[in-house]
Amino acid sequence: MSKMKKMALTAMIAAITTVTSNLFFIPVGFTRIFPMQHFANVITAVLLGPAYAVAQAIIVSTIRNISGTGSIFAYPGSIIGAFLAGWLFMKTRKMEMAFVGEVVGTGIIGAMACYPIATLFLGQEAALFGFIPAFFVSSCAGAILGFLLLKVLMKNSSIGGIIYENSTYNRRI
């Protein structure tokens, strides 16, 4: 797949994810839980790789913050989760590892990365592990949806072909 097609697909996924941010979010304290971001992270990580997944996460988080539908906590969770999902999938070529990367990257590491932001920039005392339950549930829900959609789409030869084309080992998944 050409670089231009990858950028266009990334932009389309970012646009769909941004539009759905007004429809599907769960306010939890001073954060907004957004499972569609995790859904998009898994899809982008598997179809396009870690660099495009991170770019998509940054674009969506920025637009959501500008439009007022997101919070500053969207950055560490979505970026770390997108990178880890893409990197683990790239290394193992197993969609299950993209799921694990998103859940661990966002639900645990990204949630812990929000602690310094909450204490330094917002001046709010937060428990170090206070973000983990909400981030973990959100990332699990979104990653499951993304994983299930990819399983269905893999039966389509065009999507399977995209993954085959992007494979470093040139083998079917």
C-alpha positions as CSV (number, residue, x, y, z in Angstrom):
1,M,0.0,0.0,0.0
2,S,1.4,3.4,-0.9
3,K,2.2,6.0,1.7
4,M,-0.6,8.3,0.3
5,K,-3.2,5.5,0.8
6,K,-2.0,4.9,4.3
7,M,-2.2,8.6,5.2
8,A,-5.7,8.8,3.6
9,L,-6.9,5.7,5.6
10,T,-5.4,7.1,8.8
11,A,-7.2,10.4,8.2
12,M,-10.5,8.6,7.6
13,I,-10.1,6.5,10.8
14,A,-9.3,9.7,12.7
15,A,-12.3,11.5,11.3
16,I,-14.7,8.7,12.1
17,T,-13.2,8.4,15.6
18,T,-13.5,12.2,16.2
19,V,-17.1,12.3,15.0
20,T,-18.1,9.4,17.3
21,S,-16.5,11.2,20.3
22,N,-19.7,13.2,20.6
23,L,-21.8,10.0,20.7
24,F,-20.0,7.5,22.8
25,F,-18.2,8.7,25.9
26,I,-18.5,8.0,29.6
27,P,-17.6,10.8,32.1
28,V,-15.7,9.5,35.0
29,G,-14.5,12.1,37.5
30,F,-12.4,14.6,35.6
31,T,-11.7,12.3,32.7
32,R,-13.9,11.2,29.8
33,I,-13.6,7.5,28.9
34,F,-13.8,6.9,25.2
35,P,-13.9,3.3,24.0
36,M,-14.0,4.3,20.3
37,Q,-10.4,5.6,20.5
38,H,-9.2,2.1,21.6
39,F,-11.3,0.6,18.8
40,A,-9.6,2.8,16.3
41,N,-6.1,2.2,17.8
42,V,-6.5,-1.6,17.3
43,I,-7.8,-1.2,13.8
44,T,-5.1,1.3,12.8
45,A,-2.3,-0.7,14.5
46,V,-3.2,-3.9,12.7
47,L,-3.9,-2.4,9.3
48,L,-1.2,0.3,9.1
49,G,1.4,-0.2,11.9
50,P,2.5,1.6,14.9
51,A,3.6,4.9,13.3
52,Y,0.2,5.5,11.7
53,A,-1.6,4.3,14.9
54,V,0.3,6.9,16.9
55,A,-0.4,9.6,14.3
56,Q,-4.1,8.8,14.4
57,A,-4.1,8.8,18.2
58,I,-2.4,12.2,18.3
59,I,-4.8,13.7,15.7
60,V,-7.9,12.5,17.4
61,S,-6.8,13.5,20.9
62,T,-5.9,17.0,19.6
63,I,-9.2,17.5,17.8
64,R,-11.1,16.2,20.8
65,N,-9.3,18.6,23.1
66,I,-9.8,21.6,20.8
67,S,-13.5,20.8,20.4
68,G,-14.0,20.2,24.1
69,T,-15.1,16.6,23.9
70,G,-11.8,15.3,25.3
71,S,-9.4,15.9,28.2
72,I,-5.6,16.2,28.5
73,F,-5.6,12.6,29.7
74,A,-6.4,11.4,26.2
75,Y,-2.8,11.9,25.1
76,P,-0.9,9.5,27.3
77,G,-3.5,6.7,27.1
78,S,-4.2,6.8,23.4
79,I,-0.6,7.3,22.3
80,I,1.0,4.6,24.5
81,G,-1.8,2.1,23.7
82,A,-1.7,2.8,20.0
83,F,2.1,2.4,19.9
84,L,2.2,-0.8,22.0
85,A,-0.7,-2.4,20.0
86,G,1.1,-1.6,16.7
87,W,4.5,-2.7,17.9
88,L,3.3,-6.0,19.4
89,F,1.3,-6.8,16.3
90,M,4.3,-5.9,14.1
91,K,6.6,-8.2,16.1
92,T,4.2,-11.2,16.5
93,R,1.8,-10.8,13.5
94,K,-1.0,-11.9,15.9
95,M,-4.1,-9.8,16.3
96,E,-4.5,-11.0,19.9
97,M,-1.2,-9.2,20.7
98,A,-2.6,-5.9,19.3
99,F,-5.5,-6.3,21.7
100,V,-3.1,-7.0,24.6
101,G,-0.9,-4.1,23.6
102,E,-3.9,-1.7,23.6
103,V,-5.2,-2.9,26.9
104,V,-1.8,-2.9,28.7
105,G,-0.6,0.3,26.9
106,T,-3.7,2.3,27.7
107,G,-5.3,0.5,30.6
108,I,-2.1,0.3,32.8
109,I,0.8,2.2,31.4
110,G,-1.2,5.1,30.0
111,A,-3.3,5.3,33.1
112,M,-0.1,5.5,35.3
113,A,1.3,8.2,32.9
114,C,-1.8,10.4,33.7
115,Y,-0.8,10.7,37.4
116,P,1.9,13.3,36.8
117,I,-0.4,15.3,34.5
118,A,-3.1,15.3,37.2
119,T,-0.8,16.4,40.0
120,L,1.5,18.8,38.1
121,F,-0.7,20.5,35.5
122,L,-4.1,20.3,37.1
123,G,-3.1,20.7,40.7
124,Q,-5.4,17.8,41.7
125,E,-4.3,15.1,44.0
126,A,-4.9,11.8,42.4
127,A,-4.0,8.3,43.5
128,L,-1.4,6.7,41.3
129,F,-3.6,3.8,40.5
130,G,-6.8,5.8,40.4
131,F,-7.0,6.0,36.6
132,I,-6.4,2.3,36.0
133,P,-9.9,0.9,36.6
134,A,-11.6,3.4,34.3
135,F,-8.9,3.3,31.6
136,F,-8.7,-0.5,31.8
137,V,-12.5,-1.0,31.3
138,S,-12.6,1.5,28.4
139,S,-9.6,0.0,26.6
140,C,-10.9,-3.5,27.0
141,A,-14.3,-2.6,25.6
142,G,-12.8,-0.7,22.6
143,A,-10.1,-3.3,21.9
144,I,-12.6,-6.1,22.0
145,L,-14.8,-4.3,19.4
146,G,-11.7,-3.6,17.2
147,F,-10.5,-7.2,17.5
148,L,-13.9,-8.6,16.6
149,L,-14.3,-6.3,13.6
150,L,-10.8,-7.3,12.4
151,K,-11.7,-11.0,12.7
152,V,-14.7,-10.5,10.5
153,L,-12.8,-8.3,8.0
154,M,-10.0,-10.8,7.7
155,K,-12.4,-13.1,5.9
156,N,-12.6,-10.4,3.2
157,S,-9.6,-10.9,0.8
158,S,-9.1,-7.1,0.4
159,I,-8.5,-6.5,4.1
160,G,-6.5,-9.7,4.4
161,G,-4.5,-8.5,1.5
162,I,-3.6,-5.2,3.2
163,I,-2.2,-7.0,6.2
164,Y,-0.4,-9.5,3.9
165,E,1.1,-6.6,1.9
166,N,2.3,-4.9,5.1
167,S,3.7,-8.1,6.5
168,T,7.5,-8.0,7.0
169,Y,7.6,-11.7,6.6
170,N,5.3,-11.8,3.5
171,R,3.1,-14.5,4.9
172,R,-0.6,-14.8,5.5
173,I,-1.9,-14.1,9.0
